[in-house]
Amino acid sequence: MNRDLRRDLYAVAAAALLVVTAALTGIAIKRAKDVLHVGWPPLYANWGPHVGPGTPAAVTVAIAVVAYGPSLAARLPWRPLLWTSWATAMAWTFSLALIDGWHRGIARRLTTGYEYLQVIDRFQDIPDTLRDFTQHILIGSPDNWPAHVAGHPPGATLTFVLLDRIGLGGGAWAGVFVITAGATAAAAVLVTLRALASEALARRAAPFLVLAPAAVWAGTSADGYFAALAAWAVAFLALAVTGHRPRATALASGLLFGLTAYLSYGLTLLAVIAGAVLLLGSRRLRILPYVIAGLAVVPVAFTVVGFNWWEAYHLLVERYYQGAGGFRPYGYWVWANLACTVLVVGPATVAGLRRTGALLIRWRASPDAERRMGLLLCAALLMLLVADLSGMSKAETERIWLPFALWLLAAGAFLDRPRVWLTAQAALGLLLNHLLLTGW
């Protein structure tokens, strides 16, 4: 066993120990006084071994990616690789969701009492509802919004309102939409890596982006859709700063960044990775006016209609502490959240991040493309750590942090023996979805 592999395994063992410690500590806390509000700490899930109609498909997709993913990623032309990555990520996510069956796994996920589809009929007059949106955020307010509606800017709910308006109403269409849209995130990360690092690294990362344990929560939580939109905002910015139709891609990036801020308050942290992209690009000053112009569109539109983002955010913080956020202990979740992240990104990502740290230590001796990719991964880690320390992400981070954790998956590009690590990734995803009944 070579030294690098041995160190990779030490890192994975340490991450596994973190997960076990979080689980055992969580169980002890629940037995003393259940202030965690999760069924199977540190995850928002319950123990429930099961199989379902998605089981054969999920196993088949996993075997196919492990067997053929690395070689196909190396030799497919670039555009077919992007389409193939999207299709395969979608197949993996759909099959995992269908382990719980069509109704529980997809059609009913976004129709529970916490979710966006509960309030579709309250958006008959969209401008009027947006003007009045902040009046229903706090728990004591009349007709207060369900938890997820209150916890996000109205752009999140409007997504499903507009789907309903075009005839794609109901939980089934909503579930299909978030999986289909969310799976494009893999292609967006590949575009970014090719533009800012190298095509070789992007190709090596592709199978790890496709076969991610994170798919357990991307299907079907709206956060998977948020992650994809955020990833495309970063991808268009990467294209802009490297001279690929800079005006159009800069405008598109700004527009998407503006929209993400009205999907989730936490996605303002994307400024960190956007800053890293600008730092790595050579045309940042030329494209900034176009990014800013695009960035202004969505906030101006919502403000003109009458929605006040800052007022809503402060009310959301108050609402957060009125609910589970008020009694979930920060002292536990500030580190147990990281255990959740280990389960989301898998052992291959842990080993890849260990190698990322090593190449950054050997900065001058490392290839330029690897250094550039390492900086992107550091930016993703920083976003996640800031979210963690904020205290606004106590539990449920396996879905909430998908827009940040997604980027960490690319660290698999630094690993030798990709098929072995992909097997570990697939096994973790299959075990999680077959042993637990997740809340998302």
Secondary structure, 3 states (H helix, E strand, C coil): CCHHHHHHHHHHHHHHHHHHHHHHHHHHHHHHCCCCCCCECCECEEECCCCCCCHHHHHHHHHHHHHHHHHHHHHCCHHHHHHHHHHHHHHHHHHHHHHHCHHHHHHCHHHCCCCHHHHHHHHCCHHHHHHCHHHHCCCCCCCCCCHHHHCCCHHHHHHHHHHHHCCCCCHHHHHHHHHHHHCCHHHHHHHHHHHHCCHHHHHHHHHHHHCCCCHHHHCCCHHHHHHHHHHHHHHHHHHHHCCCCHHHHHHHHHHHHHHHCCCCHHHHHHHHHHHHHHHHCCCHHHHHHHHHHHHHHHHHHHHHHCCCHHHHHHHHHHHHHHCHHHCCCHHHHHHHHHHHHHHHHHHHHHHHHHHHHHHHHCHHHCCHHHHHHHHHHHHHHHHHHHHHHCCCCCCCHHHHCHHHHHHHHHHHHHCCCHHHHHHHHHHHHHHHHHHEEECC
